[in-house]
Structures are given as C-alpha cells and as structure tokens.
Amino acid sequence: MMIKLMKSFWITFQSRLITYSYIILDKLGFSKNNAMIFMFHHVSNEQIDATFACKCTVEHFIKVLDYLKNNNIRVVSIDEAIVNINKGILSGYAVITFDDGIDNTFNIAYPLLKLYNFPFTVYITLNYLNMNGYLNSEQIKILNNESLCTLGAHSLTHPVLRTAVNSREEIGQSKQMLENILKKEVFHFAYPYGGPTAVSIKNIFETKKEGYQSAVSTIGTRLNYFSTLNNLYLPRVNGSFFMPR
C-alpha cells in the first residue's frame, strides 16, 4: 500500500513539476517571443452552454488572425511545427488548433481561416461525431479533403484520462476509428482537459505506444526549449484569452 501511494505521489509530482516549469519560464519572459500553439473550442457569438475558457467571439477570433497576419507570424500546420521543434526552431510561427470537433469550427472558423489561407488542426472526440452541435460525416469529409486542415484525435468519450481505467483504449481506439473514417494515418492527439490533474505520465507513454507523433495539453505557455523536450505533451495558449497588441 505504501509503495503504491509513493508511486502515485511521484507520478503526480512529475506531472506538476513539468507544468509549473513551463509556466515559470514563460512568466520570466524566457519565451516571450517564441512560437505558440493556439487552442480554441467554440468560435461563435451565440449564447453557448460551455465554460468561459471554451468560448471565443467571432470578433476576437478575427483579432487573433489579424495579429498573426500583421506581425508576419507564419501560421503552420501541426506537422510543420513538429518538424520545426525537432530542429530547435521555436520562433516565427504559430499553430491554430480546435478541440472536440464542434460544428461552429466548420461553419464559422473554417471560412475565416480559408480567407486568411491559414492552416489549422481539428482534434475530434470520436463519439461526438454526428451529434447535435458537432461535426457530421459530410463536414469531416470536406475537412479531410482541405489542404489547410489536419485532423487529429481527442479520445473516444472525452474522459479525464488520468483516472480513466481504459485510458489506453480511449487514446488508441480513437486513432484507429478516425483512421478508418479518413482512410489515412492519424499522427496527432489532444488530451481532454489537458492539465496535470487530467493527464498522467502513463497517459503520455500511452500516446507514444499508439504511434502518435505529437500530443497537446492545455498548459497555457509558448514553446521553449523546456516545454518542447517531449512532443507528446506540448503546451497551448488559449486563444480566447490571448490579447493581440
């Protein structure tokens, strides 16, 4: 029992040490001009039953896009970002991502991104497909054929993976199901909830075992040397809270 408790404490300590190190380095200005992976959920002006952190108005979303364009920050796909990270290139670009597979990602965000010619990534919760408020099969087909779009997995049912007894299945089967739909390999994953209380070291190893090349968290910092030591737990800046200057 004591060994089990010590092991649990050490795993939790490791996760939180990583997280707080990301944040401290960012607050110290260590990465103030570095690249960012942006995270969005809802992009809409409608009243939506979602947490504040998951809502972004259309006007704010456009401000973020204008900021990137006007400051000559190149928007790249998650694939290109991983190539850059592996080369130690950590500035001069941004990545735009969306979680869950929400219908306003397709109806509102996608036309704007196409207008700006900005690549983007959509992480899909597989069991949400074809449900009210989420992407349907036809929209997935269109996004799959869109050169600007990369589709990734976001688990089957959106659980807290740290405490899920079937975390390996949530991570692996969502990849397999999405690959069957898209008829191509899926290399990218987003952890549901994504913070240290929701993601364990075990989960990070599970994404590696399932063949993912990247996985993103919800830790709100930029890319820097420390935060990119592991491509399977990359930080993301919440686009809803980002203040373009």
N, C-alpha and C positions, 0 to 999 in steps of 0.2 A: 504493500500500500504506500509506504513512504517513498519507495523508488518511483512508483507511478506518479505521485504528487510532485516529486523533484523533477521528473521528466517533463510534466505538464508546465511547471513553473519555468523551466529553462526554455522550452519552445515559445512560451508567451513572451519571455524576456527578450529572446532573439528577435521576434517579430516587432516588438515595440522599440527596441534599440535601433533597428533599421529605420522605422518610421520617424522617430524623433531626430535621428541623424540627418535624414532628408530635410526635415523642417528647419532644424537649427542652421544647417549650411545655407539654406535658402534665405532665412531671415538675416543672416550675417552678410548677405549680398554676394555670397560665393558664386551664385549662378544667376545674378540679376539680368544679364543679357543673353542667357542661354536659351536654347530651343525649348518649346513647350508642346506637350500633347494636351489638346483641349478636350474636355469631356462635356457633352450635352445630353440631356434627356428630351424633355418637351421643348419645342420651339413653337410658341403659339401665343396669341393674345386672348384666347378664350379662358374662362374660369375652369381650371382643371383640378381634379382631386388628386393632388400629388404634393409631396413636401416642397418647401420653398427652394431647396437646393436643386431640385429637379425641374424647375420651371425657368424658362428664358423667353422674354418677349421677342417678337419679330424685330422690333426696333433695336434692341440690344444686340441681337444676333448680327444684324447688318453692321452695327458699330464695330463689332469684333472683326468682321470680314473687311471692313474699310480700313481698320487699323493695320491689319496684315498687308493689305494691298498698298496703302500709302507709305508704309515703313519698309517696303521692299523685302518683307519676310516671306520667303518662298514656302508655300503650302505643299507638302509632300504626302505621299501615301505612307501607310504604316510600314510597308515593305521597304521603301526607300529610307525611312527613318531608321530602321533596324540596320541597314547597310551602313548608314552614317554613324550610328552608335558603335558598331563593330570597328569602324575605322577611327573612332575617337573624335568624330566631328560632332560637336554639341552646341553649335550656334548657327544662326542664319536661316532657320526653318521652323515650321510648325506643322502639327498634325491635328486634324479635326476628327473627333470621334463622337458617336452616338450610342447610347446603351438601350437595350431592351427590344428594339425593333418596333418603335411606335409609329403610328400612321402619319403623324404630322412631320416626322423626319422625311417621309416621302412627299407629302403634299405641300409642305411649306419650306423646309430647309433645302431639300434636293434642288428645286428650281433655282433658288438663290445661289447655291454652290455651282450649279451648271452655268449660271450667268457670269460668275466670277472665274469660272474654269478652275475651281479648287478641288483637289482630290479629298476624299473623306472615307471614313470607315464606319460601318454599322455593325454592332455586336448584337446578335439575335438570341433572345430567350426562346428556345425551340417550341415549348409547349404553349407559348403565347400566339404563335402564328395562326392567322385566320380568326382570331378572337376580336371582338369589338374594341376598336381603339388601337389595334396593332396591324402590322403589315400582313397583307394577304398573299396568296401564291402568285398572283399576277404581278404584284408590285415587286416581289422577290425576284421574279424572272427578269423584270426590267432592270432592276439594280444589278443583277448578276451580269447583264449584258452591257452595263455602263462602264466605260473605261475609267471614269473618275472614282468609281466606288470599289471598295474592298469589303467583303462580308466576313465577319468573324462570329465565333460562338460566345454565348453568355450564359451557359448552363442549360439544363432542361427546364427547371422549375423556379429558378432564381432563389435558391436557399442560401442560408449562411453556411458556407462550405466548411468553416472551422468546426462546426458542431454536427454537420450532416453525416449520418452513418454511411451514406452511399456517395460520398464526395467524388470518388474516382469515376463512378458511373455518370454523375452529373457533368463532369469535365470531359470524359471520353466519349460518352454516347451522344452528347450534343454535337461534338465534332463529327462523328460518324453520320448522324442524321442530316446535318447541314451539308455534308459532302454528298450524300445521296440525293439531296434536293438540287444542289448546284452542279453536280456531275464534275466536280473538281476538288482538289485538296484544299483544306482549310488550315491555316497556319497560325491564326491569331485568336486570342481569348481575352475576355474581360471578366474579372472576378465580381460576382454580385456583392454589392455593398462595398467591398474592396479595401477596407481599412484593416488594421492589425487585429481588431477584435472579430473580424469576419473571415480572415484568411490566415491559415497556419503555414508553417514551413512545410508540413506534409502536403498541403494543397499545392504549393509551389513545385514540389517534386513531382506531384501527380500530373501537372501540366507538361512537365518535361517528358515524363514517361509516355504521355499520349501523343507526343510529336509536335507540340506547338513550338513555334519559333519566337513568339512574344506573348506576354500577358500583361495586362494593365490593371492598376489599382485605382483607388480614389484619393491617394495621398496627394495633396494639392501643392506640389512644388514643380520647379522646372527640372530639366535634365542637367545633371552634372556628373562628374567622374564617379562620385559615390553612388548616386541614385541609378546609375546605369551599369553597375557591376553585374547585375542579374537582369537579363532581358525578360525574365518571366515574373518580374514584379516592378514594372516601370510606373513612375508617378504620372499623374494627370492634373492639370489645372482646371478647376470648374469654370467653364466658360460663362456661366450665369453670374459669377461673382467677379469676373475679370473686368478691370476698369481701363479701357483704352485711353491713351493720352494723346 
